Amino acid sequence: MATTTLKLEGRLDSAAAAKLETGFATEAGAITEKGDKAIIDLQDLVYISSLGIRMLVLAIKQFHKRGVEFATVRPRDNAANELLISVDLASHLNMVEDAEAAHAQAHQIW
């Protein structure tokens, strides 16, 4: 069982999301074994557009379908964090405060 970290940082606006979407989907899609673990690290994310939100939704759908356990490191930027809460995505992302908490959750709970 492996733990893979998927990191998104900076401004995930429409242009950036369009460039990153294929690579992010490929990395998320490579986590295929039931029991594998993923950490989505949004700690350094300062902005996320609707395309960025779409990327996250598709990744967590893939994880659920495959039985991949995951946690998401909450953005330190308050605006990005509040946006994830306001679109009701935070509750589906298994949010934790930092990378250390995500790794601890991966080793203790899963």
TAWO-V75435 format. One record per backbone hydrogen bond with DSSP energy under -1.0 kcal/mol. NH is the residue of the N-H (numbers start at 1). CO is the residue of the C=O. If there is no record, write none. Layout:
nh=NH co=CO
nh=NH co=CO
This chain:
nh=4 co=37
nh=6 co=39
nh=8 co=41
nh=10 co=44
nh=12 co=47
nh=17 co=13
nh=18 co=14
nh=19 co=15
nh=20 co=16
nh=21 co=17
nh=24 co=20
nh=25 co=21
nh=26 co=22
nh=27 co=23
nh=28 co=24
nh=29 co=25
nh=30 co=26
nh=31 co=28
nh=32 co=30
nh=35 co=67
nh=36 co=33
nh=37 co=2
nh=38 co=69
nh=39 co=4
nh=40 co=71
nh=41 co=6
nh=42 co=73
nh=45 co=42
nh=46 co=10
nh=47 co=10
nh=49 co=12
nh=53 co=49
nh=54 co=50
nh=55 co=51
nh=56 co=52
nh=57 co=53
nh=58 co=54
nh=59 co=55
nh=60 co=56
nh=61 co=57
nh=62 co=58
nh=63 co=59
nh=64 co=60
nh=65 co=61
nh=66 co=62
nh=67 co=63
nh=68 co=63
nh=69 co=36
nh=71 co=38
nh=72 co=94
nh=73 co=40
nh=74 co=96
nh=76 co=43
nh=81 co=77
nh=82 co=78
nh=83 co=79
nh=84 co=80
nh=85 co=81
nh=86 co=82
nh=87 co=83
nh=88 co=85
nh=89 co=84
nh=90 co=84
nh=92 co=89
nh=96 co=72
nh=102 co=98
nh=103 co=99
nh=104 co=100
nh=105 co=101
nh=106 co=102
nh=107 co=103
nh=108 co=104
nh=109 co=105
nh=110 co=105
